[in-house]
């Protein structure tokens, strides 16, 4: 199982499964079939079974899936059954919004530090985290064994900052800067290009308007 290569498409669906199963848990649902889950999520029952079979299946013939068990197993697969420490680099509007989103903490992502190059922001608080000078970032990351860095800085600054973070021992970068980062293969990078998402939305609006 550990050596099996799982497609990014399957990995991309796991958070959706997790969210929907969490909703089912809150409603007191104890078990669900692949077809019932299909009706809720708008993913085919066959696709659901194929996705789960990548990790061992989880279901029983004639019974379906135990919601609590499946929720816990997907939590383990996603690695959110344990805490991950984060720092945020860049505390402008986007950085503050991300750091202030309390649902991340519920999922085990805990913000430990916030850094910026604007002296006017030093000492200000985002929730219970103090904004520090960017010059303190490297020492802080090393001492606190930070795993994940969130980049919400201009693209010109993002590339050299990513190199510094790699040298500090960071494991992953959540990159909101509009540039692709060139880092070693063992550093996990998730690029979030907000304008790309909006352009995709625009394409779909345009496609449906043209089909009317």
Secondary structure by P-SEA (a helix, b strand, c coil): cccccccaaaaaaaaaaaaaaaaaaaaccccccaaaaaaaacccaaaaaaaaaacccccccccccaaaaaaaaaaaaacccbbbbbccccccaaaaaaaaccccccccbbbcccccccccccccccccbbbbcccaaaaaaaaacccbbbbcccccaaaaaaaaaaaaccccccccccccccccccbbbbbbcaaaaaaaaaaaaaaaaaac
